[in-house]
Structures are given as structure tokens and as C-alpha cells.
Amino acid sequence: MSRTRTRTALAAGVLVVSVAALTACSATASGTDSASPDPSLTIGSIDLSADCPATVVIQTDWNPEAEQGDLYQLIGPDARVDAGAKSVSGPLFTSGEYTGVDVEVRSGGPAIGFQSVTSQQYSDPSITLGYANTDEAVQLSADMPTTAVFAPFEVGPQIIMWDPATYPDVTTIAELGKTDAVVRYFGGATYMDYLTGSGILPLDHVDGGYDGTPASFVAADGADAQQGFATVEPYVYENELEDWRKPVAYQLIHDAGYPIYASALSVRSGDLESLSPCLTKLVPVIQQATVDYYADPTATNALILKAVDEFDNGWVYTQGVADYSAATQVSLGLVGNGDDDTVGNFDLDRVQKIIDITTPLFEKQGATTAPDVSPETIVTNEFIDPSIGF
């Protein structure tokens, strides 16, 4: 089985995680039940009420963070934080206007027992959209097929990081592989099968026992490397981790030849046709929310931090990390238009590359992928508005 994305929660260098109860299912169906607009709000130029569920439910893979800023940007005035369900909801707005429906952003990770978002989607039909990495979509294509309709990241934020003082001449993961460094990661990650299988990292130099804490990295005093996210660890290790307090160097997994679309918003493939009228209107709204969030993330980051505070589940997330993350996503090109003028669309050749890389890896693991898996079965640009971009 695939793993959900796991992130570190750092408080004075200690991982603090409490596993919450599984999120209760919403009463709202994920089909095309029409919404009842809030009578106190005036619907603007985009009306989703006739085509979308009364509440558009979006399942994420972790606690609230700036990487999900485009989703929280959708939530209009009077956002409701449900600490028990680990969700934030409110009227769905676009560019300051009400769309006639509500939106609910649900947290993943501990909130769903660390299972994959796709598994949660298939067990809870109230979920309209959920996160799925391209490699996961390939892996689950036979038993739990999903179709991605929007790519929030042009480049995935996953990294391998190391101490630049210990390895001053290392600038890439491949160069790191020629050193004696042990690379720690969460076991089961398909990208590591790619890195070791292609010879980028020696198999005897990787350790799948990483537990999310910085303890081993710090104890190794720069000798070892580990996985991380460009949007979190470089800032935290230099500015918030008392036992380190110095820079780390890193390379994106994407730049090492594994260009998945990370956290792509996806629907159950069997629901694609019934949801199409909604998605035709909703996906451009999400595109615009993405552009709007990165233009000024201040208010939305405040909502994210409020949710973290009220959830109170051990996830530590500071204003400094939120600000760094939003800025870094832009500066590194993790979010953007890619090779055209459009945000959120998929390059089918790139998707095919991931299929070609991962299918033999999954076969070696004994996983069965759909025999007809192709870019067209796991992603679609049908609902993307090509005029919306950064």
C-alpha cells in the first residue's frame, strides 16, 4: 500500500504527534446534489449552486499548512474551525464573491489515522476532491482509481537534505550518493526505490527508519542526510531547531529525475462524469484562488495558523514557517505556470514518464496496476481554464 505524506512537527527539536480519531463522515453527498445558497449572502458572477454539492469537501494529506493555502483561500468570511473533525469550512468565495456553496477543507495525516487520502476518498463518499501524487495514482489505478483535475504544485517540494559544512562539494543527490552519507527516509517511499534502482543512491546507504524527528540527523553531526520538504525543513533547521541552528543544503526529488505532480486534486474516477458540470466551474475557481493566495497569503496564513492552534493535536506550525513556505513555493518555482501561461494543468508526457518509471517498481513490489493505465486515465486538463495563471 502507498503511504500518506508524512511531515515533521518540530517543537524544540522534538516530534510531538497525537493521533486523532477518524474524521466523521459529512452528511453532504459528493455527487451533484444542488446547494441551498446562504440567504444572507449574495451570489456573485460564478454560481456553483446548481451544479456542485452543497458543501464541496476537499481532503488533504496533512495538518493545515501553507502548502494548502490555495484551498484555504477558497473559504470566505466567518470560517468555522471544527477542532474535533480537524476541518475548516465556510462559504466558498472566489475573488471576494460568494459562489452559492460551502467548502470544507479536511486535514489528513493523524486526522485520518495516517491512511492515504485515496483510501479515505473510497471509504467516505462525501469527499469531492482529495490529494493524490502521480505515483500513487499509478499504484492504485486498478483498485482505487482516481483522476486528477488540478495540479497545485508545478514541482513537488520533497527533498533530500544534507549538511553543507560536511559535504561542501555536494550539490546534487547523485553527488551525495558518492559519499559515505546514510540517507534516512520514511520506508515505503516509491521515490527512494527510483533513486536506488537507478543507481543515484547506493542501496546500502539508505535507511527507511526515519521517524520524522531531527534526532538522528543532529546526532550524526552532519555525517548523515535525510528526506524533507523545501518548504519546511531548511527554515526550521536554521531558525527554530535549537540543536542545529545552521543551514542545510538540498536537492528536490523532482530535479533528480522523479517529476511527480504532488498533491494533485483528484476525484474518484467513477465520479468524473457526474461531477463534470461542477468541475467545469469549480476548477477555474481553484486556479484563481491559487493565483490570489500567492499574491498575498497574509489573511489565509492567519486562518491556517488559527486552525493549527484550535486543533491542538501536537502539530507545531509557526508564523515564520508559514511565511517562508509561501515565499519559497514561489521563489523555487514549486508553484507557477510551467512552460505555458496556465496554472494547474498537466503535461501528459511528464505523467507518462512517471508511469514508465513506477510501473516496474510496483510490479517488483507485487502491486497490480491497471492494465490500461495511461496519462489520460489518471489526469485530465478538461476543466482547466487556460487563461488563468500567474
C-alpha positions, 0 to 999 in steps of 0.5 A: 500500500502507498503511504500518506505524506508524512511531515515533521512537527518540530517543537524544540527539536522534538516530534510531538504527534497525537493521533486523532480519531477518524474524521466523521463522515459529512452528511453532504453527498459528493455527487451533484446534489444542488446547494441551498445558497446562504440567504444572507449572502449574495451570489456573485458572477460564478454560481456553483449552486446548481451544479456542485454539492452543497458543501464541496469537501476537499481532503488533504494529506496533512495538518493545515499548512501553507502548502494548502493555502490555495484551498484555504483561500477558497473559504470566505468570511466567518470560517468555522474551525471544527477542532474535533473533525480537524476541518475548516469550512465556510462559504466558498468565495472566489475573488471576494464573491460568494459562489452559492456553496460551502467548502470544507477543507479536511486535514489528513495525516493523524486526522485520518489515522495516517491512511492515504487520502485515496483510501479515505476518498473510497471509504467516505463518499462525501469527499469531492476532491482529495490529494493524490501524487502521480505515483500513487495514482499509478499504484492504485489505478486498478483498485482505487482509481482516481483522476486528477483535475488540478495540479497545485504544485508545478514541482513537488517540494520533497527533498533530500537534505544534507549538511553543507559544512560536511559535504561542501562539494555536494550539490546534487543527490547523485553527488551525495550518493558518492559519499559515505552519507546514510540517507534516512527516509520514511520506508515505503517511499516509491521515490527512494526505490527510483533513486536506488534502482537507478543507481543515484543512491547506493542501496546500502546507504539508505535507511527507511527508519526515519521517524520524522524527528531531527534526532538522528540527523543532529546526532550524526553531526552532519555525517548523515542526510535525510528526506524533507520538504523545501518548504519546511525543513531548511527554515526550521533547521536554521531558525527554530531547531535549537540543536542545529541552528545552521543551514542545510543544503538540498536537492528536490526529488523532482530535479533528480529525475522523479517529476511527480505532480504532488498533491494533485486534486483528484476525484474518484474516477467513477465520479468524473462524469457526474461531477463534470458540470461542477468541475467545469466551474469549480476548477477555474475557481481553484486556479484563481484562488491559487493565483490570489493566495500567492499574491498575498497569503497574509489573511489565509496564513492567519486562518491556517495558523488559527486552525493549527492552534484550535486543533491542538493535536501536537502539530507545531506550525509557526508564523515564520514557517508559514511565511517562508513556505509561501515565499519559497513555493514561489521563489523555487518555482514549486508553484507557477505556470510551467512552460505555458501561461496556465496554472494547474494543468498537466503535461501528459508526457511528464505523467507518462514518464512517471508511469514508465518509471513506477510501473516496474517498481510496483510490479517488483513490489507485487502491486497490480496496476491497471492494465490500461493505465495511461496519462489520460486515465489518471489526469485530465486538463478538461476543466482547466481554464487556460487563461488563468495563471500567474 
